[in-house]
Amino acid sequence: MIRVVLADDQMLVRAGFRALLAAQQDIEVAGEASDGEEAVRLVGELRPDVVLMDIRMPLLDGLAATRRITGDERLAGVKVVMLTTFELDEYVFEAIRSGASGFLVKDTEPDELLRAVRAVVEGDALLSPGVTRRLIAEFAARSKGPAQAEDLGELTEREREVMALVGIGLSNEEIARRLVVSPLTAKTHVSRTIIKLGARDRAQLVVLAYESGLVRPGWLG
């Protein structure tokens, strides 16, 4: 059973999400919060699998609440999906840097929302190739320069190659075709890379891929 906490200051929005999620056999709504402070407290108490977190909330906004959650080692297994009305680039950038595993607009189709909840539990990132391109371009604009590749520690050459492909937004299936391996092999390489780097999930690999110098904006043309 996937346990979800809903964090949104609009009661009707929470009610809509709750009705959709509660109708699924494999998902339950463990709790609801109407502001960021309450969200942080509830997540600490309930240890859900996923938090659907609105960006704009009173007392503590969703980005700050996400940073508190992802910065708490006791909550390492909690995945945060950011929700907002507008797909603004600055929010995408800050959400991923804050440790979010994904980013969705509130008018997402119901099936897509359900897929998103299940996907982040499996360790996938909710980043479309288009969002990934903008995210990396934003790193290029803000970063003073990439770190040295040596910071990637004990990754094998193949794992570095896979990490770079994740960084430019390729799915496991696309990575498999590029490297002429099976999708299962590609997924295994991604999982091992995440574990070796101590990354939370695939979304953080995108961040690390750029910061390590494995990915550069020019590759995305």
Secondary structure, 3 states (H helix, E strand, C coil): CEEEEEECCCHHHHHHHHHHHHCCCCEEEEEEECCHHHHHHHHHHHCCCEEEEECCCCCCCHHHHHHHHHCCHHHCCCEEEEEECCCCHHHHHHHHHCCCCEEEECCCCHHHHHHHHHHHHCCCCECCHHHHHHHHHHHHHHCCCCCCHHHHCCCCHHHHHHHHHHHCCCCHHHHHHHHCCCHHHHHHHHHHHHHHHCCCCHHHHHHHHHHCCCCCHHHHC
